[in-house]
Amino acid sequence: MTTHRQDLIPVTEDTLRAERDEALRTAARLRAVLDSAHDAFVSMDSGGRVTAWNTAAEQLFGWTRDEAVGRCATELMIPDRLREAHEAGMARVRRTGVSELSGRRLELTAVDRAGREFPVEMTLQLQREDGEQVFHAFLHDITARTTARTELRQERAFLQALLDSLDTGVAACGSDGRLAQFNAAMREIHGLGMLSIGAESWAQTFPLFAADGRTPLAPERMPLARAWQGETVQHEEMLVCVPDRPPRRFLANARPIDSADGRRLGAVVALHEITAAHRAEMLRRCRHAVAQALSEAASARDAAMAAATGVAAELGWACAEYWEVDTERHRIARAGSWCREGIDLSGFTGDEPFDFGVGQGVPGTVWQRGADIWTNDLPGDLTDPGRLPLGHRLGLRAAIGMPVHCGAGVAGVLVFFSDTPVDRDDDILSVLRDIAAQTGRYVERRRAEELTLELAAARRDFNRVIEVVPDCVWSVRYSPPDTWHTVYISPGAKEVFGGPLPAVDTFAHIAAEHIHPDDLHQFRQYQDAITDGRPGEFECRFTGFDGAVRWIWCRAFPRVEDGVCYIDGISTNVTDRRELTDQRELLLAREQEQVRRLRELDRMKDDLVAVVSHEMRNPIAIIAAYTDSLLEEPELAGRSELAAIARTSAHLLHLVEDLLDLARFETGPALLDPRPLHLDRLLRQAVEEHRISAQVDLVTEIGPLPVVSGESARLRQVMDNLLSNAIKYTPPGGTVTVGAHADRTAVTVDVTDTGIGIPVEQYPKLFTRFFRASTAVERKIKGTGLGLAVTKAVVEAHGGTIAAAPGPGGGTRFTVTLPR
């Protein structure tokens, strides 16, 4: 046994010795590898002391291996200001056993033996050996890389600053089509910051339009997209239309960016703004188009319409119109319209007559204000009877109106419409004002020419008319104190004055010899008036040059021109009229006397009716009372004679009461006792009481009614009369409807029947005393013809009105209106 153990011991020692030698050789090889490595290698134990320090570490930090091993790594590599944080991190790793930095590439600042700080890149590994944490770190100096990166960053900053200082907008994309550059000018153009988006999103993000300003650029037609596909774009005109900002016009240049070996690195686009230049050229073309239109126009209307068309076509607006002011009708009428090709404005434009009043629509408002209008709110800004809302529905979004002045007034209005919102532009307004002024001068000149021709024609017509007019039309020039010069005397003077007036004299100088002495004072008053500058007229008896006496009616109207007083007048022979007037006055006096007599007879008739009615009332009441007493006797209760006397007495008494009521109401204000009452309650009570004996359907349509002021008994009398008439003149099975409703000022009650009706021509007489409709007379329906007259008097005494009209389904409708 002992022998066996002794045999084993040498084998074990040899093995261990061999393993130790192999480990030493491995360590030597590892040390040789680490010493030949370009990166510094540093190992530290859990306490942060250096356990390995290769040659590269000696060269990097200036400490030899012998100096470094066993010392704290913080003292050898970490700057003083960072040591506290480094020690805190090491302590955290020792405490937790975990390092967040393990396995990562880190850039940090190190310090060498001479105190020089420099950037290093470190890779740290954390391991456990024999139960202890050890750290292995590879480090290398990245000063060159950091310097290059800093220089690159500076170059990029310089390039960005250079691009941002340009007025030209510059954008670029990378090889993947994503935006990589967007300078300040481009950001300002689009109102957006740098967005790293791909080509598929450019069209949705950046509002680019073709040169016409209305066609959006398709994604593949955008200059940068075309350059990215390899196309070179030169001077491509386009618009950038950012919401809530005016459109801006640019020339785009774009080209691809390729490497020397032909690889596509990206593309770049530059936008050069030409808005101002394009505007100036456009306005110049507008002026040229207007000048050419005015030179070729045959009339003022054609000139104005041609000017409006030229402006609208150059500015790309949808519609142009010219409106002329009609001073006689006090309206402004459309004289012509133009519509851009390709846009449908059916129903809005056209050659059919169309006009507005003052203040209506764009032209009426411009005419009223005498100033231009620019609006982007067609339905809301202006008063327009339906036309602007129609234009808005058809796509119009802006309207511009410009007055065309002629002298001190407005002769017409140029109106323009755009199918896109157009912000108010002072340059365009200035051009439009110039064009309106040119058009106004042209219109004024052509109108003067036309008026000259019209005046010549009017003079010819005037002379033709004056020659056949029997009146004498004259004009004189007056110089104070008493100098008169004849300017014009029409041929009618011979018929008026019995002969021609002297050419060297005037009517004023021969008046004393020919005017009747009794009428001279009127002539003096007339002469004083016209010499004071006031219109005057008078009538006088004039002994004509032929010896005949005539009545002459003279009217004169002074006017001042260039400080000289002229008097225009008309003298008319009114002898026949005066004779007719005298005869008419005589006839009128006779007629007035007849009217007075008729009124007296009518008053006497009313008095007679009132007296007779009053005198009949007591006897009839006595007869009725005695009849009632006799009917109470048992032996006489069944006598038909007494019943007839009772009915006749009641009828006569009702007739007398109606006559007395009419007399009271017609002789003066009726003595009413108005009190607040519920009219709906009164109406329902009246209907229910008549329902008992009625052979027709009684229908009520009475809504909530306010309390009114009136006399209950009188208003009940009105309702009883209307209901009894409706029931009486409606055949059995018919319908009588009582309706009532109220508004803010009145209460209205309707009584409608489906009865026999009344001829239309008889409605005006329906409320006259003793009048009965022919339909009632023909059917022998009894009545006095006083009920409606009394009803009308009661209603009017309450301040209301009553009217009758045919019912909607036949019959008659009576409408009573009472004030609230």
C-alpha positions in Angstrom: 0.0 0.0 0.0 2.8 2.3 1.0 4.6 1.3 -2.2 1.7 2.3 -4.3 1.3 5.8 -2.7 5.0 6.4 -3.2 4.6 5.5 -6.8 1.9 8.0 -7.3 3.5 11.1 -5.8 6.2 11.6 -8.4 3.5 11.4 -11.1 1.5 14.1 -9.5 4.4 16.5 -9.0 5.5 16.0 -12.5 2.1 16.8 -13.8 1.8 19.9 -11.7 5.2 21.0 -12.7 4.3 20.5 -16.4 1.0 22.4 -15.9 2.9 25.2 -14.2 5.4 25.4 -17.0 2.6 25.5 -19.5 0.9 28.2 -17.6 4.1 30.2 -17.5 4.6 29.8 -21.2 1.0 30.8 -21.8 1.4 33.9 -19.6 4.6 34.7 -21.4 2.9 34.4 -24.8 0.0 36.5 -23.6 2.4 39.1 -22.2 4.2 39.1 -25.5 0.9 39.5 -27.4 -0.2 42.3 -25.1 3.2 44.0 -25.3 3.0 43.9 -29.1 -0.6 45.2 -29.2 -1.1 48.8 -30.4 -3.8 49.4 -27.7 -2.8 49.9 -24.1 -3.9 47.1 -21.9 -4.5 47.6 -18.2 -5.8 45.1 -15.7 -7.0 46.1 -12.2 -8.1 44.1 -9.2 -11.3 44.8 -7.3 -9.6 47.6 -5.4 -8.6 49.4 -8.6 -4.9 48.6 -8.4 -3.0 47.9 -11.5 -2.1 44.2 -12.0 -1.1 44.3 -15.7 0.4 47.2 -17.8 1.6 46.5 -21.3 4.2 48.3 -23.4 1.5 50.3 -25.2 0.2 51.5 -21.8 3.8 52.6 -20.9 4.0 54.6 -24.2 0.5 56.0 -23.8 0.7 57.1 -20.2 4.5 57.5 -19.6 4.6 55.1 -16.6 6.7 52.0 -16.8 5.3 48.6 -15.9 7.2 48.5 -12.7 6.0 52.0 -11.7 2.4 51.2 -12.6 1.8 47.7 -11.2 0.5 47.8 -7.7 -0.6 51.5 -7.9 -4.2 52.7 -8.1 -5.2 53.2 -11.8 -7.0 56.4 -10.9 -3.7 58.1 -10.0 -2.1 57.0 -13.3 -4.8 57.6 -15.9 -7.7 59.8 -14.6 -7.5 63.6 -14.4 -7.9 65.2 -11.0 -11.3 66.7 -11.7 -12.7 63.3 -12.7 -11.2 61.1 -10.1 -14.0 61.4 -7.5 -16.6 60.3 -10.1 -14.3 57.4 -11.1 -13.9 56.2 -7.6 -17.6 56.4 -7.0 -18.2 54.2 -10.0 -15.7 51.6 -8.9 -17.2 51.5 -5.5 -20.7 50.9 -7.0 -19.3 48.0 -9.1 -17.7 46.5 -6.1 -21.0 46.8 -4.2 -23.3 45.5 -6.9 -21.0 43.3 -8.8 -22.4 44.7 -12.0 -21.0 47.4 -14.4 -23.2 49.1 -17.0 -20.0 50.0 -18.9 -18.8 46.4 -19.3 -18.5 45.4 -23.0 -19.1 48.9 -24.4 -16.8 51.3 -26.3 -16.4 54.4 -24.3 -14.9 57.7 -25.1 -13.3 59.5 -22.1 -10.6 61.9 -21.1 -7.3 60.5 -19.8 -4.1 62.1 -18.4 -0.5 61.0 -18.8 2.5 61.2 -16.6 3.2 64.8 -17.8 -0.3 65.9 -17.0 -1.4 66.1 -20.6 -5.1 65.4 -21.0 -6.1 63.6 -24.2 -9.2 61.6 -25.5 -9.1 57.8 -25.4 -11.5 55.1 -26.5 -11.7 52.3 -23.9 -13.3 48.9 -23.9 -13.9 47.5 -20.4 -14.4 43.9 -19.4 -15.5 42.8 -15.8 -14.7 39.3 -14.7 -14.5 37.3 -11.5 -11.3 35.3 -10.7 -10.9 33.3 -7.6 -14.1 34.9 -6.3 -12.7 38.5 -6.9 -13.7 41.1 -9.4 -11.0 42.1 -11.9 -11.1 44.7 -14.6 -9.5 44.4 -18.0 -9.4 47.6 -20.2 -8.1 48.2 -23.7 -7.4 51.9 -24.5 -6.1 53.8 -27.4 -5.6 57.4 -28.2 -8.3 58.9 -30.4 -6.9 62.5 -30.5 -6.6 62.3 -34.3 -10.2 61.0 -34.7 -11.6 63.6 -32.3 -9.7 66.4 -34.1 -11.0 65.2 -37.4 -14.5 64.9 -36.1 -14.3 68.4 -34.7 -13.0 69.7 -37.9 -15.8 68.0 -39.8 -18.3 69.4 -37.4 -16.9 72.9 -37.9 -16.9 72.4 -41.6 -20.5 71.4 -41.5 -21.3 74.3 -39.3 -19.5 76.6 -41.7 -21.3 75.1 -44.7 -24.7 75.4 -42.9 -24.0 79.0 -42.0 -23.0 79.6 -45.6 -26.2 78.0 -46.9 -28.3 79.8 -44.3 -26.9 83.1 -45.3 -28.1 82.6 -48.9 -31.3 84.3 -50.1 -31.8 81.3 -52.3 -33.6 78.3 -50.8 -31.5 75.1 -50.9 -32.6 71.6 -50.1 -30.8 68.3 -50.6 -31.5 64.6 -50.2 -29.3 61.6 -49.6 -28.9 58.5 -51.6 -32.0 57.0 -49.8 -34.1 59.9 -50.9 -34.5 61.4 -47.4 -34.1 65.1 -46.9 -30.6 65.8 -45.6 -30.3 69.6 -46.0 -32.9 72.5 -45.7 -31.3 75.9 -45.4 -32.8 78.9 -43.6 -34.2 80.4 -46.8 -35.9 77.1 -47.7 -37.4 76.9 -44.2 -38.7 80.4 -44.5 -40.2 79.7 -47.9 -42.2 76.7 -46.7 -42.7 77.8 -43.1 -41.3 74.4 -42.0 -38.2 73.2 -40.3 -35.9 70.4 -41.4 -37.9 67.2 -41.8 -36.0 64.0 -42.5 -38.7 62.5 -44.8 -38.5 60.4 -47.9 -39.5 61.3 -51.4 -42.9 59.7 -51.1 -43.9 62.3 -48.5 -42.6 65.5 -50.2 -45.8 66.2 -52.2 -48.0 65.9 -49.1 -45.6 68.1 -47.0 -44.6 70.9 -49.4 -47.4 72.7 -51.3 -45.8 73.2 -54.7 -47.9 74.2 -57.8 -47.2 74.6 -61.5 -46.7 78.0 -63.0 -50.5 78.5 -63.5 -50.8 78.6 -59.7 -53.7 76.1 -59.7 -52.2 72.7 -60.7 -50.5 70.9 -57.8 -47.1 69.3 -58.8 -47.3 65.5 -58.9 -44.7 63.8 -56.6 -42.7 62.7 -59.6 -42.7 66.2 -61.1 -41.1 67.9 -58.1 -37.7 69.3 -59.2 -35.8 67.5 -56.3 -37.5 64.2 -57.1 -36.6 64.6 -60.8 -33.0 65.3 -59.9 -32.8 62.3 -57.6 -33.9 60.2 -60.6 -31.0 61.6 -62.6 -32.6 64.6 -64.5 -31.0 68.1 -64.5 -33.7 70.8 -64.0 -33.1 74.3 -65.3 -35.3 77.4 -64.6 -38.4 75.4 -63.8 -41.1 78.0 -62.8 -43.3 77.0 -59.9 -45.4 78.4 -57.0 -45.2 77.7 -53.3 -48.6 78.2 -51.8 -48.3 78.0 -48.0 -51.7 78.2 -46.2 -52.6 81.7 -44.8 -49.7 83.2 -46.7 -49.6 84.8 -50.2 -48.3 82.5 -53.0 -44.7 83.0 -54.0 -43.2 82.3 -57.4 -39.8 80.7 -57.9 -37.4 79.4 -60.6 -36.1 75.9 -59.6 -32.7 74.5 -60.6 -32.0 70.9 -59.5 -29.3 68.4 -60.3 -28.2 64.9 -59.1 -25.1 64.4 -56.9 -23.0 61.5 -58.1 -19.6 60.1 -56.9 -16.6 59.8 -59.2 -17.5 56.1 -59.8 -21.1 57.0 -60.8 -22.8 56.1 -57.5 -25.9 58.3 -56.7 -25.1 60.2 -53.5 -28.3 62.3 -53.6 -29.7 65.4 -55.2 -29.9 69.2 -54.6 -32.4 71.9 -55.6 -32.2 75.7 -55.4 -35.2 78.0 -55.5 -34.7 81.6 -56.7 -37.6 83.8 -56.0 -39.0 85.8 -58.9 -42.3 86.9 -57.3 -41.5 90.6 -57.5 -40.2 90.4 -61.1 -43.1 88.3 -62.2 -45.5 90.7 -60.5 -43.9 93.7 -62.2 -44.0 92.0 -65.6 -47.6 90.9 -65.0 -48.7 94.4 -64.1 -46.8 95.8 -67.1 -48.7 93.4 -69.3 -52.0 94.5 -67.6 -51.3 98.1 -68.5 -50.3 97.2 -72.0 -53.4 95.1 -72.5 -55.6 97.9 -71.2 -53.9 100.5 -73.4 -54.4 98.3 -76.4 -58.0 97.6 -75.5 -58.8 101.3 -75.1 -57.1 102.1 -78.4 -59.2 99.5 -80.3 -62.6 100.0 -78.5 -65.5 101.4 -80.6 -67.5 102.6 -77.6 -67.1 103.5 -73.9 -68.8 100.2 -72.9 -66.6 98.2 -75.2 -63.5 100.0 -73.8 -64.4 99.3 -70.2 -65.2 95.6 -70.8 -62.0 95.1 -72.8 -60.0 96.7 -70.0 -61.6 94.4 -67.4 -61.1 91.3 -69.6 -57.4 92.2 -70.2 -56.7 92.6 -66.5 -58.5 89.4 -65.4 -56.8 87.3 -68.1 -53.3 88.6 -67.2 -53.9 88.1 -63.4 -55.4 84.6 -63.9 -58.7 85.6 -62.2 -61.9 83.6 -63.0 -64.3 86.3 -64.0 -64.5 90.0 -65.0 -67.5 92.3 -65.3 -68.3 95.9 -66.2 -71.3 97.6 -64.6 -72.8 100.9 -65.8 -74.7 103.3 -63.5 -78.2 104.2 -64.7 -78.8 107.6 -63.0 -82.4 107.9 -64.2 -83.5 104.5 -62.8 -81.0 104.8 -59.9 -79.7 101.3 -60.6 -76.4 99.8 -61.7 -76.7 97.4 -64.6 -74.3 94.7 -65.9 -72.9 95.8 -69.3 -70.8 92.8 -70.0 -69.0 89.8 -68.4 -66.0 87.5 -69.2 -65.2 84.1 -67.8 -61.9 82.3 -67.9 -61.7 79.3 -70.2 -62.2 76.0 -68.5 -64.2 77.2 -65.5 -68.0 76.8 -65.4 -69.9 79.7 -63.9 -73.3 79.0 -65.4 -76.0 81.1 -63.9 -73.5 83.6 -62.5 -72.2 85.3 -65.6 -74.0 86.0 -68.9 -75.3 88.7 -71.3 -78.8 88.7 -69.9 -80.0 92.0 -68.2 -79.2 92.2 -64.6 -79.0 95.1 -62.2 -78.6 96.1 -58.6 -79.7 99.0 -56.4 -77.4 101.2 -54.3 -75.5 99.2 -51.8 -76.3 95.8 -53.3 -73.6 93.3 -54.2 -70.1 94.3 -55.2 -71.1 96.8 -57.9 -73.8 98.5 -55.8 -71.5 98.8 -52.8 -68.7 100.3 -54.8 -71.1 102.7 -56.4 -72.4 103.7 -52.9 -69.0 104.1 -51.4 -67.2 105.5 -54.4 -64.2 103.5 -53.4 -62.7 100.1 -54.1 -63.6 96.8 -52.3 -61.5 93.7 -51.8 -63.0 90.8 -49.9 -62.3 87.1 -49.4 -65.7 86.5 -47.7 -68.3 86.6 -50.5 -71.3 85.4 -48.4 -70.5 87.5 -45.3 -69.0 90.8 -46.2 -71.6 92.4 -48.6 -75.4 92.7 -49.0 -76.3 90.7 -52.0 -79.8 89.2 -52.9 -78.5 85.7 -53.6 -75.8 86.3 -56.3 -72.6 86.1 -54.1 -73.7 83.0 -52.3 -74.3 81.4 -55.7 -70.8 82.4 -56.8 -69.4 80.9 -53.6 -71.1 77.6 -54.3 -69.6 77.7 -57.8 -66.1 78.0 -56.4 -65.5 81.8 -56.3 -63.5 82.9 -53.3 -62.5 86.5 -53.7 -64.1 89.7 -55.2 -62.5 93.0 -56.1 -64.5 96.1 -57.2 -63.0 99.3 -58.6 -65.1 102.4 -59.3 -64.7 104.1 -62.7 -65.1 107.8 -62.0 -66.4 110.2 -64.6 -66.2 113.8 -63.4 -67.3 113.9 -59.7 -69.4 110.8 -59.8 -69.2 107.1 -60.5 -70.0 106.2 -64.1 -69.4 102.4 -63.8 -67.7 99.7 -61.7 -65.1 97.1 -62.7 -65.7 93.8 -60.9 -63.3 90.9 -60.7 -63.7 87.4 -59.1 -61.1 84.8 -58.3 -61.6 81.1 -57.6 -58.8 81.2 -55.0 -58.4 83.6 -52.0 -56.4 86.6 -53.0 -54.9 88.7 -50.2 -55.2 92.5 -50.6 -52.3 93.7 -52.7 -51.4 97.4 -52.8 -49.4 97.0 -56.0 -52.4 95.4 -57.8 -54.7 97.9 -56.3 -52.5 100.7 -57.6 -52.6 99.2 -61.1 -56.3 98.7 -61.0 -56.8 102.3 -59.9 -54.6 103.5 -62.8 -56.6 101.3 -65.2 -59.9 102.5 -63.7 -58.7 106.1 -64.1 -57.7 105.5 -67.8 -61.0 103.8 -68.4 -62.8 106.7 -66.7 -61.1 109.3 -68.8 -61.9 107.3 -71.9 -65.5 106.8 -70.9 -65.8 110.5 -70.1 -64.3 111.5 -73.5 -66.5 109.1 -75.4 -69.5 110.1 -73.4 -68.8 113.7 -74.1 -68.6 112.9 -77.8 -71.8 110.8 -77.6 -73.5 113.6 -75.6 -72.4 116.2 -78.2 -74.1 114.1 -80.9 -77.1 113.5 -78.7 -77.3 117.2 -78.0 -77.3 118.1 -81.6 -80.0 115.5 -82.2 -81.9 116.7 -79.2 -81.8 120.3 -80.5 -83.2 119.2 -83.8 -85.9 117.2 -82.0 -86.5 120.2 -79.6 -87.0 122.6 -82.5 -89.4 120.2 -84.3 -91.4 119.8 -81.1 -91.4 123.5 -80.2 -92.6 124.4 -83.7 -95.9 122.5 -83.1 -96.3 123.4 -79.4 -98.9 126.1 -78.9 -97.1 127.6 -75.8 -94.5 130.3 -76.1 -91.1 129.1 -74.8 -88.7 132.0 -74.2 -85.3 132.8 -72.6 -84.0 136.2 -71.6 -80.8 137.5 -70.1 -81.2 139.9 -67.1 -78.7 142.6 -66.0 -79.6 144.6 -62.9 -81.2 147.0 -62.4 -83.6 146.6 -65.3 -81.9 145.5 -68.4 -83.5 142.6 -70.4 -82.1 141.0 -73.6 -84.1 138.4 -75.6 -82.2 135.2 -76.1 -84.9 132.9 -77.6 -88.6 133.1 -78.4 -90.4 130.1 -79.8 -92.9 130.3 -82.7 -95.8 129.8 -80.3 -95.7 133.4 -79.3 -98.1 134.4 -82.1 -100.9 132.1 -80.8 -100.3 133.1 -77.2 -99.9 136.9 -77.6 -101.9 137.4 -80.8 -98.7 138.2 -82.7 -94.9 137.9 -82.6 -93.1 139.5 -79.7 -90.7 142.3 -80.7 -87.2 141.0 -81.2 -85.6 143.9 -79.4 -87.8 143.9 -76.4 -89.1 141.6 -73.7 -92.3 140.7 -72.1 -91.3 142.7 -69.1 -91.2 146.0 -71.0 -94.5 145.7 -72.8 -96.5 144.3 -69.8 -97.8 147.7 -68.7 -99.4 148.3 -72.1 -101.1 144.9 -72.5 -101.8 143.4 -69.0 -105.1 144.2 -67.5 -104.7 146.9 -64.8 -106.3 144.7 -62.1 -103.5 142.1 -62.7 -100.5 144.4 -62.8 -99.8 143.8 -59.0 -99.4 140.1 -59.7 -97.0 140.8 -62.5 -94.9 143.1 -60.2 -94.7 140.3 -57.6 -93.7 137.8 -60.3 -91.0 140.2 -61.6 -89.6 140.8 -58.1 -89.4 137.0 -57.6 -87.5 136.2 -60.7 -85.1 139.1 -60.4 -84.3 137.8 -56.9 -83.4 134.4 -58.4 -86.6 132.7 -57.3 -89.0 130.8 -59.6 -92.2 132.6 -60.2 -95.5 132.3 -61.9 -98.8 134.3 -62.4 -101.9 134.4 -64.5 -103.2 137.6 -66.0 -105.6 139.0 -68.7 -103.6 140.1 -71.7 -104.7 142.3 -74.5 -103.0 140.7 -77.5 -101.4 142.3 -80.5 -104.5 141.3 -82.4 -106.8 143.2 -79.9 -108.3 140.0 -78.3 -108.2 139.6 -74.6 -106.7 136.3 -73.4 -105.8 134.7 -70.1 -102.0 134.1 -70.0 -100.3 131.8 -67.6 -96.5 132.6 -67.2 -93.8 130.5 -65.5 -90.2 131.6 -65.1 -87.1 129.8 -63.8 -83.9 131.8 -63.1 -80.5 130.3 -63.6 -76.9 131.7 -63.2 -74.2 130.7 -65.7 -70.7 132.2 -65.3 -72.1 135.0 -63.2 -74.8 136.0 -65.7 -78.5 135.5 -64.8 -80.7 133.9 -67.4 -84.5 133.4 -67.1 -86.2 130.6 -68.9 -90.0 130.7 -69.1 -93.2 129.3 -70.7 -96.3 131.4 -71.4 -99.5 129.5 -72.1 -102.9 130.6 -73.3 -105.3 129.3 -70.6 -108.4 131.2 -71.7 -110.3 128.0 -72.3 -109.2 126.5 -69.0 -110.2 129.6 -67.1 -113.6 129.5 -68.6 -113.9 125.8 -67.8 -112.6 126.5 -64.3 -115.3 129.2 -63.8 -118.0 126.7 -65.0 -116.5 124.0 -62.8 -116.6 126.2 -59.7 -120.2 127.0 -60.4 -121.0 123.4 -60.7 -119.0 122.6 -57.6 -120.9 125.1 -55.6 -124.2 123.6 -56.7 -122.9 120.1 -55.9 -121.7 121.2 -52.5 -125.2 122.6 -51.8 -126.7 119.3 -52.8 -124.3 117.4 -50.6 -125.1 119.6 -47.7 -128.8 119.0 -48.3 -128.3 115.2 -48.5 -126.3 115.3 -45.3 -129.0 117.2 -43.6 -131.6 114.7 -44.9 -129.4 111.8 -43.7 -129.1 113.4 -40.2 -132.8 114.0 -40.1 -133.4 110.4 -41.1 -131.1 109.2 -38.3 -132.8 111.4 -35.8 -136.2 110.1 -37.0 -135.0 106.5 -36.7 -133.7 107.2 -33.2 -136.9 109.0 -32.1 -139.2 106.4 -33.6 -137.1 103.5 -32.1 -137.1 105.2 -28.7 -140.8 105.9 -28.8 -141.6 102.4 -30.0 -139.5 100.7 -27.3 -141.9 101.4 -24.4 -145.1 100.3 -26.3 -143.5 97.2 -27.5 -142.2 96.4 -24.0 -145.7 96.9 -22.6 -147.2 94.6 -25.3 -144.6 91.9 -24.5 -145.3 92.2 -20.8 -149.1 91.9 -21.1 -148.6 89.0 -23.5 -146.5 87.2 -21.0 -149.1 87.8 -18.3 -151.9 86.4 -20.6 -149.8 83.4 -21.4 -149.5 82.6 -17.7 -153.4 82.3 -17.5 -154.3 78.6 -17.7 -157.2 79.1 -20.0 -155.1 81.2 -22.4 -151.8 79.4 -22.3 -152.4 77.5 -25.5 -153.6 80.3 -27.6 -151.5 80.6 -30.8 -152.5 84.2 -31.2 -150.7 85.1 -28.0 -147.6 83.2 -29.0 -147.5 85.0 -32.3 -147.9 88.3 -30.5 -145.0 87.3 -28.1 -142.7 86.4 -31.1 -143.5 89.5 -33.0 -143.0 91.7 -29.9 -139.6 90.1 -29.2 -138.5 90.6 -32.9 -139.6 94.2 -32.8 -137.9 94.8 -29.5 -134.6 93.3 -30.9 -135.0 95.5 -34.0 -135.5 98.6 -31.9 -132.5 97.7 -29.7 -130.3 97.3 -32.8 -131.5 100.7 -34.2 -130.8 102.3 -30.8 -127.3 100.7 -30.7 -126.5 102.0 -34.1 -127.7 105.5 -33.2 -125.5 105.5 -30.1 -122.4 104.4 -31.9 -122.9 106.7 -34.9 -123.7 109.9 -32.9 -120.4 109.8 -31.0 -118.1 107.7 -28.9 -120.0 104.8 -27.3 -120.1 104.6 -23.6 -118.3 101.3 -23.0 -117.2 99.8 -19.7 -114.0 98.0 -20.7 -112.5 95.6 -18.2 -109.9 92.9 -18.4 -111.5 89.7 -19.6 -110.5 86.2 -20.7 -111.6 86.2 -24.4 -111.0 82.4 -24.8 -113.5 81.7 -21.9 -116.1 84.0 -23.5 -115.7 82.3 -26.9 -116.1 78.8 -25.6 -119.2 79.8 -23.6 -120.8 81.3 -26.7 -120.1 78.2 -28.7 -121.4 75.8 -26.1 -124.7 77.8 -25.7 -125.3 77.8 -29.5 -124.4 74.1 -29.7 -127.6 73.2 -27.9 -129.9 74.2 -30.7 -127.6 74.2 -33.7 -128.1 71.7 -36.5 -124.5 72.0 -37.7 -121.2 70.9 -36.3 -119.5 73.6 -34.1 -115.7 73.2 -34.1 -113.3 75.3 -32.0 -109.7 76.0 -32.8 -108.9 78.4 -29.9 -105.2 78.7 -28.8 -103.9 80.3 -25.7 -105.1 83.9 -25.6 -104.0 86.9 -23.5 -106.3 88.9 -21.3 -107.8 91.8 -23.3 -109.6 94.9 -22.3 -113.3 95.1 -23.4 -116.9 95.1 -22.3 -118.0 91.5 -21.9 -121.6 92.0 -22.8 -120.8 93.8 -26.0 -118.2 91.3 -27.2 -120.6 88.5 -26.4 -123.1 90.4 -28.6 -120.5 90.3 -31.4 -120.0 86.6 -31.1 -123.7 85.8 -30.8 -124.4 87.8 -34.0 -121.6 86.1 -35.9 -122.5 82.6 -34.6 -126.2 82.9 -35.2 -125.6 84.2 -38.8 -123.2 81.4 -39.5 -125.6 78.7 -38.2 -128.6 80.3 -39.9 -127.0 80.5 -43.3 -125.4 77.0 -43.1 -127.6 74.0 -44.1 -128.0 71.1 -41.6 -124.9 68.9 -41.5 -122.6 71.7 -42.3 -119.7 73.0 -40.2 -119.1 76.3 -38.4 -115.5 76.8 -37.1 -114.5 79.3 -34.4 -110.7 79.9 -34.4 -108.6 82.4 -32.3 -105.0 83.2 -32.0 -102.8 86.0 -30.7 -99.6 87.8 -31.8 -97.6 90.6 -30.2 -100.1 93.3 -31.0 -103.5 91.8 -31.5 -106.0 89.0 -30.9 -107.7 87.6 -34.1 -111.0 85.6 -34.0 -112.3 83.8 -37.1 -115.8 82.5 -37.6 -115.9 80.3 -40.7 -119.0 78.5 -42.1 -119.6 76.2 -45.0 -122.9 77.8 -45.8 -124.6 79.4 -48.8 -121.9 82.1 -49.2 -122.1 85.7 -50.4 -121.4 87.0 -54.0 -117.9 88.6 -54.2 -119.2 91.9 -55.4 -121.5 92.2 -52.4 -118.8 92.0 -49.7 -118.2 95.8 -49.6 -121.9 96.4 -48.7 -122.1 93.6 -46.1 -121.8 95.9 -43.0 -124.3 98.5 -44.3 -127.5 99.0 -42.5 -130.5 97.0 -43.8 -128.3 95.3 -46.5 -129.0 91.6 -47.1 -127.1 89.4 -49.4 -128.9 88.2 -52.5 -128.2 84.5 -51.5 -130.2 85.0 -48.3 -133.1 86.9 -50.0 -133.4 84.3 -52.8 -133.7 81.5 -50.1 -136.2 83.6 -48.2 -134.1 83.5 -45.0 -135.5 86.0 -42.6 -133.4 88.9 -41.2 -133.3 92.6 -40.6 -129.9 93.5 -42.1 -128.9 95.3 -38.9 -126.9 92.6 -37.1 -123.6 93.0 -39.0 -123.8 96.8 -38.9 -124.2 96.7 -35.1 -121.4 94.1 -34.8 -119.0 96.4 -36.8 -119.9 99.3 -34.6 -119.2 97.4 -31.4 -115.8 96.1 -32.8 -114.7 99.5 -33.9 -115.7 101.0 -30.6 -113.2 98.5 -29.0 -110.5 99.8 -31.4 -110.7 96.7 -33.5 -111.6 95.8 -37.1 -113.9 93.3 -38.7 -113.7 91.9 -42.3 -115.5 89.3 -44.4 -114.1 87.1 -47.1 -115.1 83.8 -48.9 -114.3 80.7 -46.8 -111.6 78.3 -48.0 -114.2 75.5 -48.5 -117.1 77.7 -49.6 -119.3 79.7 -47.3 -118.0 82.9 -45.5 -115.2 83.8 -43.1 -115.6 86.7 -40.7 -112.4 87.9 -39.0 -112.4 90.1 -35.9 -109.1 91.7 -34.8 -108.9 93.3 -31.3 -105.9 95.1 -29.9 -104.1 93.6 -26.9 
